[in-house]
Structures are given as C-alpha cells and as structure tokens.
Amino acid sequence: MINKKILDKYNVPVPRYTSYPPANHFKNEFKESDYIQFIEESNTRRPEHIAIYIHIPFCKKICFYCGCNACAIKSDQLIVDYFEALKNEFELVTKYLDPNRKVSQIHFGGGTPNAMDVKFLEKINELIFNKFKFIDHPEIAIECNPAYLDYEYLDRLIATGFNRFSLGIQDFNQGVLKAVNRSASEIPIDRLVKHIKKSSMATVNLDFIYGLPGQSKESFNETIKKAIHINPDRLVTFSYAHVPWLKKHQEILEKKGLPSSEDKMQMFLTARELLIKGGYVPVGLDHYVLPEDELSVALKNNQLHRNFQGYCTRKTTGQVYAFGASAISQLENAYVQNVKGVDAYIRNIKNKKLPIEKGLVLRDKEIIVRELITKLMCNQQLNLKKIAEDFNIDQYRLNLITGFREEKLQGFINDGLLTFSNDEIKVTETGSLFIRNIAALFDPLYTKQKNKYSKTV
C-alpha cells in the first residue's frame, strides 16, 4: 500500500521521457536542409540499424481519452492521397540512407492503422522490404483496434510480414468503453489471440488504460484477470494522461467523472500484483512480459533499452526514421518532427518537399543526459561513475551537465524510493512507481509547470 502522503508528494507534472529532451523543446526553425544533413550523418552514427515508424493518423471515430495525433476519416480519396504521400516521403528520405544498413524494426502506429483497407499496409511493407535488408528476426509491429479485426484481415497482416500485434483493448468492461467512445471487439479477444498464435510465430501485446470514467479497482482487477487468462506475450497498463489543454476532447471525460489519484494508484498496484502472481515480469514502469521474453532477458542483463517504438533490446534498437503526419524521427544527434496536419503533409510531399515542422539538434551534454535517463528509466539502476567513463568525462563534469547533487537524493532515500552507495543508484520496488520523478533529478531542463506535462499518476 502506498502512503497517501507519498502519493501526494510525488504526483506532480513530470515528463514521460519517451525522448530527451521532451518534444516540447523542439524548435520551429528546423529546415528541410537540416534534416537531410542529419540523415546523411546518421549513416555513420550509432545505433547503426534502421528503425522505421509509419504514422497512420486516421480513425473511424475518436476515443475521448486519445492523446495521439489522430483524426476521423473524411473521405476515401484522402486515404489514397495520404498513402501516396507516405510512399513518396519514403523515397525522398531513403535516398540519403546507406543501403547497406539493415532494418531492425518497423512500427505502424496511429490513429488506427487497421482502420485502413489492408492493401494500403501491404504496399507500404512491400516498399520497405524491397528497399532494405533486415537483421535476423526483426520486429515488425502494428497497433490494432480489435473492433476492426477479423480473421481474414489478420491473415493478410501476417502474410505481409507483421510479427508483433499490439491490441488496444483499454478495458473489457463494456460500460467503460462506451463512456470513452470506443467500440468493443465483435470477435472475443481470446479467439483473436489464438488465431494469431495458430497462424504464425507472431507475438501479441494487450494494451490497457487505467484512470478512465467508470473504472474502479475491482472492475479493473476483473479486466486484468481476464487478460492473464488469455496469456499474451506482453501486457501494458498505461496511466491515462489527462491533458485537456492539448486535447480538448478530453474535457468530455471530466464531465463523466475521472477516478481520483488514489483510485488510479490502487488500480495500478492491484493490477501489478495480479500480473506478477500470474507469472509476468515487470519491465519499466508499465510493461509486463513473460519470463522467456527477450525484454525480460535484457532487463536481467541490464541491457534493456527504449526508443520511440517503445522498449527494445540493444540488438533491435535503431535510429528511428519516421514517416507521416506528425511523425518524429529520432536520430543519434537530432529529432525531427513532420507537420501535424494531414492536408499540409500531403501538400508538402506533392511539392517534393520534406514536410518538416520542427526539430532539435542535440548537443553533447543533452546526449549524455539522454543516455543517463534512458538507462535509469529502463533498468531501474544507474552507475554514475560508469556513465562518466562511457563519455570520457569525470564525475564533476557529469554533475555540472545534469545539475545533479547528492543531497537531491535524500528525500527519495528517506521515502524508501531508492538507495545510493558507491556512486550507484538502485530504485526500490516502490520507487519504480515514481521513476519519472527520479529521472527528473538529472534533467536540467525540467521545471514544474502545470499545463506542460501529465502527472505521475
């Protein structure tokens, strides 16, 4: 049980650290020529593998909790034009990439990729497969809304190369789904999972969200118990990020009534307990995997990593080249984001112009902070001496770069969230729930601002 005083103390707005620096630090003056320069430079940078992200922003309807760059489908012609733009953007970018580099990851996200006719997805994969070589056992993943899946559609996704399926369940409770404007799957989820397993060597994630209207600790427990019975390879429990100042449609959920921070924490904790008892290994803050999963092995070896595609191993990670409206490329020393509007994206590509809206060049000190925060967020431990050695600097310089002082740890130590000895931080089980707060200790850009980040819980 988490002490309410501790919960209140650390339940503050903090970056999610899916990137460092976070996206709100990107600058608008980033130009097309800058991106081309960094693409070319990336060919000699690490990681050497290529990770590809394809953003499909379209949905049949918008879920009220959604924080993604998504829009309702306006017309069939818009879909055709968008996928034509995707193919053309791919050609514009990849002509600058070394063809000897191998692809380690492909990830289709959204929006709702499987709200599209499957032929569009097949053509994009075919384009990528014809352009590049691949590592052994690459990860080719797609996010799916199970409401729009049937067996034939799944079979075609498998045939075109997808080997990881992330099914966005959110909750098995029909009342909760109705409250957030999400359709339920017509085919029972256990049958969809069995079909994927029977038809291929593909693996399955089931994704859930806690903190939605109508949810309680008891109801979310029932959802997690059902999920454990289905036995997916991986399972994720995302905390609902309430940011109505960014996503106005989320205001609808305020009127329906959101669970308190205490209730959300109880949902998280009881779900975590059930999953661990059910044989799953916790990875990072919100992921759970079976013991034989490669992420579990990487965690044991202190080799867990993550990029914009999510948690991965050092083997499968790559610099991320992203395509589509709002997509963010994650190169070793730069981030580049495309324009968010679908029409503007298509218009740029028709004019043979890379659709850049903003970006950020990472200085050496930001690369150091990123590595430090990534290691801490992934592996729940951090050796400051080793970080300094890896970047050929002394610890005094590391402390100057991060703004870290040992006394900053004292409150976390007193609250039982971490230990510190011989320059090594080890996060406790309770501390892992507040890993974002701990990571912020090493973030010189972090300031507590109300309408900037979602709260920890």
TAQUI-V687930 format. One record per residue. N is the residue number from 0. NEAR is the number of other C-alpha atoms within 8 Angstrom. Layout:
# TAQUI-V687930
n=N near=NEAR
n=N near=NEAR
This chain:
# TAQUI-V687930
n=0 near=3
n=1 near=6
n=2 near=6
n=3 near=7
n=4 near=6
n=5 near=9
n=6 near=10
n=7 near=8
n=8 near=7
n=9 near=9
n=10 near=9
n=11 near=10
n=12 near=12
n=13 near=13
n=14 near=10
n=15 near=8
n=16 near=10
n=17 near=9
n=18 near=10
n=19 near=9
n=20 near=9
n=21 near=10
n=22 near=7
n=23 near=4
n=24 near=7
n=25 near=10
n=26 near=8
n=27 near=7
n=28 near=6
n=29 near=13
n=30 near=9
n=31 near=10
n=32 near=6
n=33 near=8
n=34 near=10
n=35 near=10
n=36 near=8
n=37 near=11
n=38 near=12
n=39 near=9
n=40 near=8
n=41 near=11
n=42 near=10
n=43 near=6
n=44 near=8
n=45 near=9
n=46 near=8
n=47 near=11
n=48 near=13
n=49 near=14
n=50 near=13
n=51 near=12
n=52 near=14
n=53 near=12
n=54 near=15
n=55 near=12
n=56 near=12
n=57 near=13
n=58 near=12
n=59 near=8
n=60 near=9
n=61 near=11
n=62 near=8
n=63 near=10
n=64 near=12
n=65 near=8
n=66 near=7
n=67 near=6
n=68 near=9
n=69 near=10
n=70 near=10
n=71 near=9
n=72 near=11
n=73 near=5
n=74 near=6
n=75 near=7
n=76 near=6
n=77 near=9
n=78 near=9
n=79 near=8
n=80 near=9
n=81 near=10
n=82 near=9
n=83 near=8
n=84 near=12
n=85 near=10
n=86 near=10
n=87 near=9
n=88 near=12
n=89 near=9
n=90 near=8
n=91 near=10
n=92 near=11
n=93 near=7
n=94 near=6
n=95 near=9
n=96 near=10
n=97 near=6
n=98 near=8
n=99 near=6
n=100 near=12
n=101 near=12
n=102 near=15
n=103 near=16
n=104 near=14
n=105 near=12
n=106 near=12
n=107 near=12
n=108 near=12
n=109 near=13
n=110 near=13
n=111 near=15
n=112 near=16
n=113 near=11
n=114 near=10
n=115 near=8
n=116 near=7
n=117 near=10
n=118 near=6
n=119 near=9
n=120 near=10
n=121 near=10
n=122 near=8
n=123 near=9
n=124 near=10
n=125 near=9
n=126 near=9
n=127 near=8
n=128 near=8
n=129 near=6
n=130 near=7
n=131 near=11
n=132 near=10
n=133 near=8
n=134 near=8
n=135 near=4
n=136 near=5
n=137 near=10
n=138 near=12
n=139 near=11
n=140 near=13
n=141 near=12
n=142 near=14
n=143 near=13
n=144 near=12
n=145 near=13
n=146 near=9
n=147 near=9
n=148 near=12
n=149 near=8
n=150 near=8
n=151 near=6
n=152 near=9
n=153 near=10
n=154 near=10
n=155 near=9
n=156 near=11
n=157 near=12
n=158 near=7
n=159 near=9
n=160 near=8
n=161 near=13
n=162 near=12
n=163 near=12
n=164 near=13
n=165 near=12
n=166 near=12
n=167 near=11
n=168 near=10
n=169 near=9
n=170 near=11
n=171 near=7
n=172 near=8
n=173 near=8
n=174 near=7
n=175 near=12
n=176 near=14
n=177 near=9
n=178 near=11
n=179 near=12
n=180 near=10
n=181 near=10
n=182 near=7
n=183 near=8
n=184 near=10
n=185 near=6
n=186 near=10
n=187 near=7
n=188 near=9
n=189 near=7
n=190 near=8
n=191 near=11
n=192 near=11
n=193 near=8
n=194 near=9
n=195 near=13
n=196 near=10
n=197 near=7
n=198 near=8
n=199 near=8
n=200 near=7
n=201 near=11
n=202 near=11
n=203 near=13
n=204 near=13
n=205 near=13
n=206 near=13
n=207 near=12
n=208 near=11
n=209 near=14
n=210 near=13
n=211 near=13
n=212 near=12
n=213 near=10
n=214 near=11
n=215 near=9
n=216 near=11
n=217 near=6
n=218 near=9
n=219 near=13
n=220 near=12
n=221 near=8
n=222 near=11
n=223 near=11
n=224 near=9
n=225 near=8
n=226 near=10
n=227 near=10
n=228 near=6
n=229 near=9
n=230 near=6
n=231 near=12
n=232 near=10
n=233 near=11
n=234 near=12
n=235 near=11
n=236 near=11
n=237 near=9
n=238 near=9
n=239 near=9
n=240 near=8
n=241 near=7
n=242 near=11
n=243 near=9
n=244 near=6
n=245 near=5
n=246 near=9
n=247 near=7
n=248 near=8
n=249 near=13
n=250 near=8
n=251 near=8
n=252 near=14
n=253 near=8
n=254 near=6
n=255 near=8
n=256 near=8
n=257 near=10
n=258 near=13
n=259 near=7
n=260 near=7
n=261 near=9
n=262 near=11
n=263 near=14
n=264 near=9
n=265 near=9
n=266 near=14
n=267 near=10
n=268 near=9
n=269 near=10
n=270 near=11
n=271 near=9
n=272 near=8
n=273 near=11
n=274 near=13
n=275 near=10
n=276 near=7
n=277 near=7
n=278 near=8
n=279 near=11
n=280 near=11
n=281 near=11
n=282 near=12
n=283 near=10
n=284 near=9
n=285 near=9
n=286 near=11
n=287 near=12
n=288 near=14
n=289 near=11
n=290 near=9
n=291 near=6
n=292 near=9
n=293 near=7
n=294 near=12
n=295 near=13
n=296 near=10
n=297 near=11
n=298 near=12
n=299 near=7
n=300 near=7
n=301 near=7
n=302 near=10
n=303 near=15
n=304 near=12
n=305 near=13
n=306 near=12
n=307 near=8
n=308 near=7
n=309 near=7
n=310 near=10
n=311 near=12
n=312 near=13
n=313 near=8
n=314 near=6
n=315 near=11
n=316 near=16
n=317 near=13
n=318 near=15
n=319 near=13
n=320 near=12
n=321 near=12
n=322 near=15
n=323 near=12
n=324 near=13
n=325 near=11
n=326 near=14
n=327 near=11
n=328 near=12
n=329 near=13
n=330 near=12
n=331 near=9
n=332 near=9
n=333 near=11
n=334 near=13
n=335 near=14
n=336 near=12
n=337 near=15
n=338 near=14
n=339 near=11
n=340 near=8
n=341 near=9
n=342 near=6
n=343 near=10
n=344 near=15
n=345 near=11
n=346 near=8
n=347 near=11
n=348 near=13
n=349 near=8
n=350 near=6
n=351 near=7
n=352 near=8
n=353 near=10
n=354 near=11
n=355 near=12
n=356 near=12
n=357 near=14
n=358 near=14
n=359 near=11
n=360 near=7
n=361 near=10
n=362 near=7
n=363 near=6
n=364 near=8
n=365 near=10
n=366 near=10
n=367 near=9
n=368 near=13
n=369 near=11
n=370 near=8
n=371 near=11
n=372 near=11
n=373 near=11
n=374 near=13
n=375 near=12
n=376 near=12
n=377 near=13
n=378 near=12
n=379 near=12
n=380 near=10
n=381 near=11
n=382 near=9
n=383 near=10
n=384 near=10
n=385 near=7
n=386 near=9
n=387 near=12
n=388 near=9
n=389 near=7
n=390 near=7
n=391 near=6
n=392 near=9
n=393 near=9
n=394 near=9
n=395 near=6
n=396 near=8
n=397 near=10
n=398 near=10
n=399 near=8
n=400 near=10
n=401 near=10
n=402 near=10
n=403 near=10
n=404 near=7
n=405 near=6
n=406 near=5
n=407 near=8
n=408 near=8
n=409 near=8
n=410 near=7
n=411 near=10
n=412 near=11
n=413 near=7
n=414 near=7
n=415 near=10
n=416 near=14
n=417 near=11
n=418 near=10
n=419 near=9
n=420 near=6
n=421 near=4
n=422 near=8
n=423 near=11
n=424 near=12
n=425 near=10
n=426 near=13
n=427 near=10
n=428 near=7
n=429 near=10
n=430 near=11
n=431 near=12
n=432 near=7
n=433 near=11
n=434 near=13
n=435 near=12
n=436 near=10
n=437 near=9
n=438 near=11
n=439 near=10
n=440 near=10
n=441 near=12
n=442 near=10
n=443 near=8
n=444 near=5
n=445 near=8
n=446 near=4
n=447 near=7
n=448 near=7
n=449 near=6
n=450 near=7
n=451 near=6
n=452 near=11
n=453 near=13
n=454 near=9
n=455 near=11
n=456 near=7
